[in-house]
Amino acid sequence: MESLAQVDPEIAQFIRAESRRQHDKIRLIASENYVSHAVLEATGSVLTNKYSEGYAGKRYYEGQQYIDKVEELCIARAKALFGAEHVNVQPYSGSPANQAVFVALLKPGDTILGLSLAHGGHLTHGDGISVSGMYYQGVQYGVRRDTGEIDYEEVERLAQEHRPRLIICGHSAYPRLLDFERFAAIAQGVGALLMADIAHVAGLVVAGLHPNPIPHADVVTTTSHKSLRGPRGGMIMCRTQYAEAIDKAVFPGLQGGPHNHTTAGIAVAFKEAATPEFRAYAARIVENAKALAASLQGEGFRVVGGGTQNHLVVVDATSMGVTGRQLAKAMDAAGMVCNFNRIPFDTQPALHPSGVRLGTPATTSRGFGPQEMEKIAAWMAQVARVRADEGQDLEARKKVYREIAGHVKALCDGFPAPGLLYGPEGRLV
Ligand SMILES: *Cc1c(COP(=O)(O)O)cnc(C)c1O
């Protein structure tokens, strides 16, 4: 970063500080990861200089000799990884990918049926504060109170009652595998299209650790930057019959020129994801999430749904006498970064919800295993107990958080993270 330090020392310093933060802290945000240095190099390349509206062989600008090859390679790798018939790698991120599907398949006012935000769904699945719920009629299903599992009977009932044009399955905070076959049967029964949004679990899908929706869904969307460990981006996969509508919706319907540097970074990530090493990595993600859930339960936390089958754990912080927001803020002060989250049937308001969401893709990328998960759970319990203790003043609490942050940093020093730059003695540069 020599030129950057010279041209813009302020931004350079913030990037260095963020790099330090990503080394020193335990990153438990379920949607985050560490991309490889190869992915960073592709993403930071001169491909950002090129305009290429259109698709390979059908561009509106000349000079696409290499850009076409990059995009075609990225598409070919995606098809091989997921078994998709048609792929569009141009969406700028996950939300625009979903929006493009709506532009392609729906008319404004059409009904979409998706998992509610509070039960682990995503804003773009028909929530009222997102375009998906403002321009379309969003109907929302949830999970069962007794099992924490998606209430497939409710999905079917709502589908029959509301006759949606599109049913969406997929989530941002649901710790179980999805039954795509069952969703497909429900969609077929009411003449709806099925979209699966695998933004969170795409890395597990390519590793065979989560069912693949491709045989069952008409359209599958994903991000590239979560468990898939690529740069930030989005992708749409679909059956050939929807290819033209999807491509037209992305460009010119919704977007202009694709971000070619991102496409190259995604292609590199796909190459990495096709290796046996990545499959082993994905298996460790799940193993770690299970270990984390079990350790947290051992510490007295209530884990929503009783455990996990994927990469994430939703924890009811109120089981330790704190709100999710209080726990998330205190954990950050103690060197462990997560986000507060609503839990199913939450009685608390959205800004002060009952839960926190934890994920293991990032910690697994730096080599953490079940032993480290045990330590994280113990530190989290200590943080929660101190935060809940009315007898402790702010300074006493802060002292405990600082102590834990010190232990966290010492642990992190033993686990260099992909993509960060380390000097000869293993020190971050
Ligand atoms: C993260 C996520 C998205 C949105 O991705 P952005 O890249 O943040 O726009 C869409 N759907 C689901 C299920 C997600 O978890």
PDBQT file of the ligand as one rigid body, heavy atoms in Angstrom, charges set to zero:
ROOT
HETATM    1  C1  LIG A 501     -26.815 -11.083   2.949  1.00  0.00    +0.000 C 
HETATM    2  C2  LIG A 501     -28.080 -11.499   2.293  1.00  0.00    +0.000 A 
HETATM    3  C3  LIG A 501     -28.562 -10.837   1.149  1.00  0.00    +0.000 A 
HETATM    4  C4  LIG A 501     -28.091  -9.506   0.694  1.00  0.00    +0.000 C 
HETATM    5  O1  LIG A 501     -26.826  -9.337   0.376  1.00  0.00    +0.000 OA
HETATM    6  P1  LIG A 501     -26.165  -7.890   0.246  1.00  0.00    +0.000 P 
HETATM    7  O2  LIG A 501     -24.962  -8.261  -0.521  1.00  0.00    +0.000 OA
HETATM    8  O3  LIG A 501     -25.923  -7.420   1.623  1.00  0.00    +0.000 OA
HETATM    9  O4  LIG A 501     -27.096  -7.021  -0.518  1.00  0.00    +0.000 OA
HETATM   10  C5  LIG A 501     -29.675 -11.364   0.498  1.00  0.00    +0.000 A 
HETATM   11  N1  LIG A 501     -30.287 -12.447   0.970  1.00  0.00    +0.000 NA
HETATM   12  C6  LIG A 501     -29.875 -13.078   2.075  1.00  0.00    +0.000 A 
HETATM   13  C7  LIG A 501     -30.624 -14.279   2.545  1.00  0.00    +0.000 C 
HETATM   14  C8  LIG A 501     -28.782 -12.616   2.784  1.00  0.00    +0.000 A 
HETATM   15  O5  LIG A 501     -28.405 -13.218   3.914  1.00  0.00    +0.000 OA
ENDROOT
TORSDOF 0
